[in-house]
Amino acid sequence: MARNREFDINEALTSAMGLFWLNGYSNTSIDNLLESMDIGKGSFYQAFDNKRDLYIQTLELYKNQSRYFFEEISSNGKGINRLKNYFISLIDEMYKEDFVQRGCFLCNASIENSGKDNEITEIVSSGYKEVINKLKDIVEESQSLGEIRKDLKPDDTAHWLFSSSYGLLMLAKSDFKKSKIKKIAMDTIDILI
């Protein structure tokens, strides 16, 4: 008879996500995970098929948390103000101590995975596409309000804004001052006007 799981799965996933986020998939051992999650091997394998299964679940958790974060920051205001809120909130998040050290979990997974695992590539890609689609909605709304030039293609502009935001993340990780990053972000938006 199988024993009942004796731990909170959400807490375990959050702990595992933090460890994978900090160390990467390859540099995180099962023993590291068991200690971080505060569970035994039997409980681990009762809840997860293997380390990769856990990793996939943590990527999905991060993607869901990111979706909530994006919805929250992009729901304030209309048009170009939503875009400004996106960049300002993202930059504020970048300069939290743990984020500067760790960066974006999906971005880290993309770099480490580098096309080796199709399922991970799809999770990362779908997370990116969600943000790009939200940015596209904001661009289209801003164009309809006359705040962004109408000669810009919304899809191309959304991809450019997305890549710009990830470029800002790299600058933040390389010790650029927050005020400089915010100026770059606002200059990026000004190009659209």
N, C-alpha and C positions, 0 to 999 in steps of 0.2 A: 504494500500500500504506500503510495507516494505521500510524502510529508507536505504540509501546507507551507507556502512561502512565508518566511518570518521577517520580512523587511519591506520597507516602502519602496516600490519600484521607481516612483518619480524621484525620490531622494537619491536612490542608487544611480539612476540615469544622469541626474544633475552632477553628482560627484564624478562619475566616469567622464562626462562631457568636459568638466574642468580639467581633468588629468590629460585626456586626449588633446584638448585645446592647447594646453601648456607644452606638452611633450611630443605631440604628434602620435600617429598610430604606431609606427615602427618602434619608437622609443618608449612605448608603454607596455609593460609586461602584465600578464595575468595576475601575478603577485602584487604589483603596484595597484591594479584595479581592485583586487579583493580587499587590500588594506584601505584604500580610499573609500570604497563603497561600504566597508565594515560588514562584509558578508563572508561566508565560507565558500569553498569550492563547490560543494553540493548545491547550495542555494544559487550560486552563479549559473551552473549548468542546468538547473531546473528552470531558470528564468530566461536564459540566453543560449543559443546554440553554440556560440563560440565568441571569441574576441571581435571578429569581424561583424557578427550580428549585433553585438553591443555597440560597436562603432557606428554602424548604419543607423541604429536607433538614436544615438546621440546627435548625429547629423540632422536627422528629422526633427528632433527636439529643438535644436538650434534654429533650424529653418522656421519652425512654428513660432518660436520666441521672436525671431527677427521679423516675421510677418506682423505680429502684434505690435512690435516697436515701430515698424514702418507705418502701420495703420494709425497708431496713436500720434506720431509726429506729423504725418501728412494730412491729418484731418483738421488741423488748426488753420483757419483762414481759407482763402480762395486763391486760385491762380498762382501768380508768382510768389505770393507770401507762403504758400504751401511748399514751394521749391526752396525758398530761403529757410523755412523751418526744418526741412529735411537736412540741408547742409549744416545748419547751426547745431541741431540735435545730434547729428552724426559726429560732428567735430567734438562736441561736448563729451560724447561717449568715448571717442578716440583718446581723449586726454584723462580718462579715469585710469588710475595706476595699473590695474590689472589688464585693461584693454591694450594699453601701449605695449606691454610686455607680450601679450598673446596675439593681438591682431584679430582679424576676422577668422572664425573657425572654418567657414566654407572656403575662404581663400586659402587658408593653410592646407585644408584637405585637397584642394585643387592642385596646389603646388606639390604636395607630397605624393599624391596619387598619380599625377601626370599621365593620365590616360591608361593606367594599368588595370583599372577595375571599372567596368562599364556601369555598374549599379551606382557606385560612388560618383562617377562622372555625371550620371543622370540626376542624382540628388543635388549636387552642386549646381549644375546647369539649370535645373528647375528653380532653385532658390534665386539664382541670378535673374532668370527670366521674370519671376514675380516682381522683383524690384524694378526691372526695366519696364515692365508693363504699367506699374504704378507711376513711374516717371513719365511714361508716354501719356497717361491720362492727365497728369498735371500739365504737361506741355500743351496738349490739346485744349484743356480748359483755359490755360493762360493765353493761347492764341485766340480763342473765342472771345476773351475779354479784352483783346487788343494789347496785351502786356508783353507778348513775345512775337517776334517777327513771323509773319505768315509764310515767308519763303522757305522757312526751315521745315524739313520733313520730321514729323513727330517721332517716328520710330528711330531714325538716325540720331536725332537730338537726344532721345532717351538713352540710347547706347553710349553716346558721347558723355552725357552727364553721369551715367553709371561708371564708366571708366575713369572719369575725372574724380569721382568720389573715392574710388579705390587708389588712385594716384595720390590723393590727399592722405589716405591711410599710410601709404609708404613714406610720405614726407613726415608724418607725425611720428612714425617709428624711428625715423632717422634724426630726431631731435630738433625739428623745426618748431619754432615757438607757435603757440596756439593762435596768437593774434595774426601771425603771418598766414597761417593756414586759413583762417576765417577770411582774410583779405583776398586770398587766392580764390576761395569759394565764391565770394561776392563778385569778384572780377569775372569769374566763369559765367555767372548768371547775367551780368551786365552785357556780355557778348551776345546774348540772345535777344536783347531788347532793341 
